[in-house]
Amino acid sequence: MKKNPSRPFQVVLDIDSDSCVMRDAMNGILRFARDARDWSLGTIELGLIESFPPGTVFDGAIVGGSWNARRRSRKALRVRRTVELRLDAGSVARLAAEHFLERGFEHYGFVENPRSLPWADERREAFRRELAARGLACAVYRPPSRGDLPFRHRHLAAWLAAQPRPLAVLAAYDAEARRVLAACRVAGLGVPEDVAVLGVDDDPLRCETAFPALSSVAMGGEEAGLAAAAALDAALRGRPGAQRRIVIGGVRVEARASTAHFIGRDPLVAKVRATVAARIGERIPVSGLARSLGVSRRTLELRFRAETGVPIGEAILNERLARAKDLLRTTSLSCERIAAACGVCDANHLGHLFRRKFGASPSAFRSGS
């Protein structure tokens, strides 16, 4: 595409801004646009093409979301180049299944959303496939088509109460996961002891204000937004091989209280593992851990090693390093901040531990070299 040097590229965003993940993607696009300097951005609010003058022609568009109104607006757009943002269900299902399996769950459920949204249906089927590959079944809750909110809570509560326990539930997204938490209270079920609940999107407002705090699959929205903007920019400048679709995948599980439950032969060991997972950013002396659980240090160490095969200190270190790897892989945080988040005294000590365990420095691991 030949560009008039005196005119910036006219780019429109038709993205579902109600979604936390898509808002993150928009932040990534905005970061790119600020650096590009020759982009002029506009957005279609709530799918309304009428917000632009009749006959407006855009050089490019980035689209994301699945509402019917948005699809209608896209047909009305006059756009020369388009890049689409799509949500990946497979990575979400894999992360969710691994998170629950690490905690020893055998019974699983998926809670759908009241509306039939394609990406939510894809998450349900991907989660069922992921569990089926491991020989596990997944019950599916389908909300009633009618009824007020109290009725819906009672309906979901009855379904939860009828399931085998302890039950691991993946909800279609965070708002639906909060409804599961509410239904558990109606049913008198403990979270996470009877029902462990996991959402998707890791919306801080919804997750950190839930009771208990909600674990969630975090999505790489901002990185995908950057990639979508770069792909569109390449197409606008006529570069060959520019991508037309960018996938937003799950990048990690942000573990909070709603899934802090481990199932094993020894309930004491399960409590230790849950405590370590919840306090990984803190100093965790084994003696203090034993006191808090009402046993001697020796008893705790013997029972932990008998079930897991490793000493408690090694298990805590492994958990810290696993968290560090996750943050190196999925964030741009400095090594100093990652060390603090993982309960390691400083970046130098983290580097020493990392090289001893994995044979590479944190920076080398991050760069893939």
C-alpha positions as CSV (number, residue, x, y, z in Angstrom):
1,M,0.0,0.0,0.0
2,K,1.4,3.4,-1.0
3,K,1.1,5.9,1.8
4,N,0.7,9.6,1.4
5,P,3.6,10.9,3.5
6,S,1.6,13.8,4.8
7,R,-1.3,11.6,6.1
8,P,-1.0,9.1,8.9
9,F,-2.5,5.6,8.6
10,Q,-6.2,5.7,9.6
11,V,-6.6,2.7,11.9
12,V,-9.9,1.7,13.7
13,L,-10.2,-0.7,16.7
14,D,-13.4,-2.7,16.8
15,I,-12.7,-4.6,20.1
16,D,-15.0,-5.7,22.9
17,S,-13.8,-3.2,25.6
18,D,-16.1,-4.9,28.2
19,S,-13.5,-7.7,28.3
20,C,-10.5,-7.3,30.6
21,V,-8.3,-9.3,28.2
22,M,-9.4,-7.2,25.2
23,R,-8.7,-4.0,27.2
24,D,-5.2,-5.3,27.8
25,A,-4.9,-6.0,24.1
26,M,-5.9,-2.4,23.4
27,N,-3.2,-1.2,25.8
28,G,-0.7,-3.1,23.7
29,I,-2.0,-1.6,20.5
30,L,-1.8,1.9,22.0
31,R,1.8,1.3,23.0
32,F,2.6,0.4,19.5
33,A,0.7,3.3,18.0
34,R,2.6,5.8,20.2
35,D,5.9,4.5,18.9
36,A,4.8,4.3,15.3
37,R,4.0,8.0,15.2
38,D,2.2,7.8,11.9
39,W,-1.0,6.0,13.1
40,S,-4.3,7.8,13.7
41,L,-6.5,5.6,16.0
42,G,-10.2,5.5,16.3
43,T,-12.5,3.1,18.1
44,I,-16.0,1.8,17.5
45,E,-17.9,2.1,20.7
46,L,-20.3,-0.7,21.4
47,G,-20.2,-1.7,17.7
48,L,-21.7,1.6,16.5
49,I,-20.3,2.4,13.1
50,E,-22.4,5.6,13.2
51,S,-19.7,7.2,15.4
52,F,-17.8,7.9,12.2
53,P,-18.8,10.1,9.2
54,P,-20.5,8.3,6.3
55,G,-18.1,6.9,3.8
56,T,-15.1,6.8,6.1
57,V,-12.4,4.6,4.7
58,F,-9.8,3.1,7.0
59,D,-6.4,1.9,6.0
60,G,-6.5,-0.8,8.7
61,A,-8.6,-2.3,11.5
62,I,-7.9,-4.6,14.4
63,V,-11.0,-6.5,15.5
64,G,-11.7,-8.7,18.5
65,G,-14.8,-10.0,20.3
66,S,-17.9,-12.0,19.2
67,W,-21.0,-9.9,19.9
68,N,-23.5,-9.9,17.1
69,A,-23.6,-6.1,17.0
70,R,-19.9,-6.1,16.5
71,R,-20.1,-8.5,13.6
72,R,-22.8,-6.3,12.0
73,S,-20.6,-3.2,12.4
74,R,-17.6,-4.9,10.7
75,K,-19.7,-5.6,7.6
76,A,-20.3,-1.9,7.4
77,L,-16.7,-0.9,7.8
78,R,-14.7,0.1,4.7
79,V,-11.2,-1.2,5.6
80,R,-8.3,-2.1,3.3
81,R,-6.4,-4.3,5.8
82,T,-7.7,-6.2,8.8
83,V,-6.0,-8.2,11.7
84,E,-8.2,-10.3,14.0
85,L,-7.6,-11.1,17.7
86,R,-8.7,-14.5,18.7
87,L,-8.9,-16.2,22.1
88,D,-7.1,-19.5,22.4
89,A,-9.0,-22.2,24.3
90,G,-6.4,-24.9,24.3
91,S,-3.8,-23.0,26.4
92,V,-6.5,-22.1,28.9
93,A,-7.7,-25.7,29.2
94,R,-4.1,-27.0,29.6
95,L,-3.2,-24.6,32.3
96,A,-6.4,-25.1,34.2
97,A,-6.1,-28.9,34.0
98,E,-2.4,-28.9,35.1
99,H,-3.3,-26.5,38.0
100,F,-6.0,-28.8,39.3
101,L,-4.0,-32.1,38.7
102,E,-1.0,-30.7,40.6
103,R,-3.4,-30.4,43.6
104,G,-4.6,-34.0,43.3
105,F,-8.3,-33.5,42.1
106,E,-10.2,-36.4,40.6
107,H,-13.6,-34.8,40.1
108,Y,-14.1,-31.9,37.6
109,G,-16.8,-29.6,36.4
110,F,-17.2,-26.7,33.9
111,V,-19.7,-23.9,34.5
112,E,-21.0,-22.3,31.3
113,N,-22.1,-18.7,30.9
114,P,-25.8,-17.9,30.4
115,R,-25.2,-16.7,26.8
116,S,-23.9,-19.0,24.2
117,L,-20.6,-17.3,23.2
118,P,-18.3,-19.2,20.8
119,W,-15.1,-18.7,22.8
120,A,-16.7,-19.9,26.0
121,D,-18.0,-23.0,24.2
122,E,-14.5,-23.6,22.9
123,R,-13.1,-23.4,26.5
124,R,-15.6,-26.0,27.7
125,E,-14.8,-28.4,24.9
126,A,-11.0,-27.9,25.2
127,F,-11.2,-28.5,29.0
128,R,-13.2,-31.7,28.5
129,R,-10.7,-32.9,25.9
130,E,-7.7,-32.1,28.1
131,L,-9.2,-34.1,31.0
132,A,-10.4,-37.0,28.7
133,A,-6.8,-37.4,27.5
134,R,-5.9,-38.2,31.1
135,G,-8.8,-40.6,31.6
136,L,-10.9,-38.1,33.6
137,A,-14.5,-37.0,33.1
138,C,-15.9,-33.4,33.3
139,A,-19.5,-32.6,34.3
140,V,-21.0,-29.5,32.6
141,Y,-23.4,-27.1,34.2
142,R,-25.7,-25.3,31.7
143,P,-27.5,-22.3,33.3
144,P,-31.3,-22.1,32.9
145,S,-32.6,-19.9,30.2
146,R,-35.0,-18.1,32.5
147,G,-35.2,-16.9,36.1
148,D,-33.9,-14.1,38.3
149,L,-30.5,-14.0,39.9
150,P,-31.5,-15.7,43.2
151,F,-33.2,-18.5,41.3
152,R,-30.0,-19.0,39.1
153,H,-27.9,-19.1,42.3
154,R,-30.1,-21.8,43.8
155,H,-30.1,-23.7,40.5
156,L,-26.3,-23.7,40.4
157,A,-26.1,-24.5,44.1
158,A,-28.2,-27.6,43.6
159,W,-26.0,-28.8,40.8
160,L,-22.8,-28.2,42.8
161,A,-24.3,-30.0,45.8
162,A,-25.1,-33.1,43.7
163,Q,-21.5,-33.4,42.4
164,P,-18.8,-35.7,44.0
165,R,-16.4,-33.8,46.2
166,P,-13.9,-32.4,46.4
167,L,-14.7,-30.9,43.0
168,A,-12.5,-28.7,40.8
169,V,-14.6,-26.2,38.7
170,L,-13.4,-24.2,35.8
171,A,-15.8,-21.4,35.0
172,A,-16.1,-19.8,31.5
173,Y,-14.6,-16.5,32.8
174,D,-14.1,-14.6,36.0
175,A,-17.6,-13.1,36.3
176,E,-19.1,-16.6,36.0
177,A,-16.6,-17.9,38.6
178,R,-17.8,-15.4,41.1
179,R,-21.3,-16.7,40.6
180,V,-20.0,-20.2,41.4
181,L,-18.5,-18.8,44.7
182,A,-21.9,-17.3,45.5
183,A,-23.7,-20.6,44.7
184,C,-21.3,-22.4,47.0
185,R,-22.3,-20.1,49.9
186,V,-26.0,-20.9,49.1
187,A,-25.3,-24.6,49.1
188,G,-23.2,-24.4,52.3
189,L,-20.1,-25.8,50.4
190,G,-16.6,-24.7,51.5
191,V,-14.2,-23.1,49.0
192,P,-11.7,-24.5,48.3
193,E,-12.2,-27.6,50.7
194,D,-15.4,-28.9,48.9
195,V,-15.2,-26.9,45.6
196,A,-12.1,-25.3,44.2
197,V,-13.0,-22.6,41.7
198,L,-10.9,-21.2,38.8
199,G,-11.8,-18.4,36.5
200,V,-10.4,-17.1,33.3
201,D,-9.0,-13.6,32.4
202,D,-7.4,-12.7,35.8
203,D,-9.4,-9.5,36.1
204,P,-7.9,-7.9,39.3
205,L,-11.1,-6.1,40.2
206,R,-13.2,-9.3,40.1
207,C,-10.5,-11.7,41.4
208,E,-9.0,-9.8,44.3
209,T,-12.3,-8.6,45.7
210,A,-14.0,-12.0,45.6
211,F,-14.5,-14.0,48.8
212,P,-12.4,-16.0,48.9
213,A,-10.0,-14.4,46.5
214,L,-10.4,-16.0,43.0
215,S,-7.7,-17.9,41.2
216,S,-7.7,-17.3,37.5
217,V,-6.0,-18.1,34.2
218,A,-4.1,-15.0,33.1
219,M,-4.2,-14.2,29.4
220,G,-1.5,-12.5,27.4
221,G,-3.7,-9.7,26.1
222,E,-1.2,-6.9,26.1
223,E,1.5,-8.9,24.3
224,A,-1.1,-10.1,21.7
225,G,-2.2,-6.5,21.2
226,L,1.4,-5.5,20.4
227,A,1.7,-8.4,18.0
228,A,-1.5,-7.5,16.3
229,A,-0.5,-3.9,15.8
230,A,2.9,-4.9,14.5
231,A,1.2,-7.3,12.0
232,L,-1.2,-4.6,10.8
233,D,1.6,-2.2,10.5
234,A,3.6,-4.7,8.3
235,A,0.6,-5.2,6.1
236,L,0.0,-1.4,5.8
237,R,3.6,-0.9,4.6
238,G,3.3,-3.7,2.1
239,R,5.7,-6.2,3.8
240,P,5.2,-9.8,2.6
241,G,3.9,-12.5,5.0
242,A,2.1,-10.2,7.4
243,Q,-0.2,-12.2,9.8
244,R,-3.9,-11.7,9.6
245,R,-4.8,-13.4,12.9
246,I,-3.2,-13.1,16.3
247,V,-4.0,-15.5,19.1
248,I,-4.4,-14.5,22.8
249,G,-3.4,-17.5,24.8
250,G,-3.3,-18.3,28.5
251,V,0.1,-17.6,30.0
252,R,-0.2,-18.7,33.7
253,V,-2.6,-19.5,36.5
254,E,-2.6,-16.7,39.1
255,A,-3.2,-18.9,42.2
256,R,-5.3,-17.4,45.0
257,A,-7.3,-18.8,47.9
258,S,-10.2,-20.3,45.8
259,T,-7.9,-23.2,44.7
260,A,-5.5,-23.4,47.7
261,H,-6.4,-27.0,48.4
262,F,-4.2,-30.1,47.9
263,I,-5.5,-33.6,48.1
264,G,-3.3,-36.4,49.3
265,R,-3.1,-39.4,51.5
266,D,-1.9,-37.2,54.4
267,P,-4.0,-34.1,55.2
268,L,-1.1,-32.6,57.1
269,V,1.0,-32.6,53.9
270,A,-1.9,-31.2,51.9
271,K,-2.1,-28.3,54.4
272,V,1.7,-27.7,54.1
273,R,1.5,-27.6,50.3
274,A,-1.4,-25.2,50.3
275,T,0.4,-22.9,52.8
276,V,3.6,-22.8,50.8
277,A,1.6,-22.1,47.6
278,A,-0.2,-19.2,49.2
279,R,2.9,-17.7,50.9
280,I,5.5,-18.3,48.2
281,G,6.6,-14.6,48.3
282,E,7.3,-14.8,52.1
283,R,10.0,-16.3,54.2
284,I,8.7,-19.7,55.3
285,P,10.8,-21.3,58.1
286,V,9.9,-25.0,58.5
287,S,9.9,-24.6,62.3
288,G,7.3,-21.9,62.1
289,L,5.3,-23.9,59.7
290,A,5.3,-26.9,62.1
291,R,4.2,-24.7,65.0
292,S,1.3,-23.2,63.0
293,L,0.1,-26.7,62.2
294,G,0.5,-28.0,65.8
295,V,3.2,-30.6,65.2
296,S,6.9,-31.0,65.8
297,R,9.3,-30.1,63.1
298,R,10.6,-33.7,62.9
299,T,7.0,-35.1,62.6
300,L,6.2,-32.6,59.8
301,E,9.4,-33.4,57.9
302,L,9.0,-37.1,58.2
303,R,5.4,-37.1,57.0
304,F,6.1,-34.7,54.2
305,R,9.0,-36.7,52.9
306,A,7.0,-40.0,53.2
307,E,4.3,-38.7,50.9
308,T,6.2,-36.5,48.4
309,G,9.7,-38.1,48.4
310,V,11.5,-34.7,49.0
311,P,12.3,-32.6,52.1
312,I,10.1,-29.6,52.8
313,G,13.0,-27.2,52.3
314,E,13.6,-28.6,48.8
315,A,9.9,-28.5,48.0
316,I,9.7,-24.8,49.0
317,L,12.7,-24.0,46.9
318,N,11.3,-25.9,43.9
319,E,8.0,-23.9,44.2
320,R,10.0,-20.6,44.3
321,L,12.0,-21.5,41.2
322,A,8.9,-22.7,39.3
323,R,7.3,-19.4,40.1
324,A,10.4,-17.5,39.0
325,K,10.4,-19.5,35.7
326,D,6.8,-18.6,35.1
327,L,7.4,-14.9,35.7
328,L,10.5,-14.9,33.5
329,R,8.6,-16.5,30.7
330,T,5.4,-14.4,30.9
331,T,6.4,-11.0,32.2
332,S,9.0,-8.3,31.7
333,L,9.6,-7.8,35.4
334,S,13.2,-7.2,36.5
335,C,15.0,-10.1,38.2
336,E,15.0,-8.0,41.4
337,R,11.2,-7.8,41.4
338,I,10.9,-11.5,40.4
339,A,13.2,-12.4,43.3
340,A,11.0,-10.5,45.7
341,A,7.8,-12.1,44.3
342,C,9.3,-15.5,44.9
343,G,10.6,-15.0,48.4
344,V,14.3,-14.9,47.4
345,C,16.4,-12.3,49.1
346,D,17.8,-10.6,46.0
347,A,18.5,-11.0,42.2
348,N,22.0,-12.3,42.8
349,H,20.8,-15.1,45.0
350,L,18.0,-15.9,42.6
351,G,20.7,-16.2,39.8
352,H,22.8,-18.5,41.9
353,L,19.8,-20.8,42.7
354,F,18.7,-20.7,39.1
355,R,22.0,-21.7,37.6
356,R,22.5,-24.5,40.2
357,K,19.0,-25.9,39.4
358,F,18.7,-25.3,35.6
359,G,22.3,-24.7,34.5
360,A,21.4,-21.2,33.1
361,S,21.0,-17.7,34.4
362,P,17.5,-16.2,34.6
363,S,18.4,-13.8,31.8
364,A,19.6,-16.6,29.6
365,F,16.4,-18.6,30.3
366,R,14.2,-15.5,29.5
367,S,16.0,-15.0,26.1
368,G,15.9,-18.7,25.3
369,S,19.6,-18.9,24.8
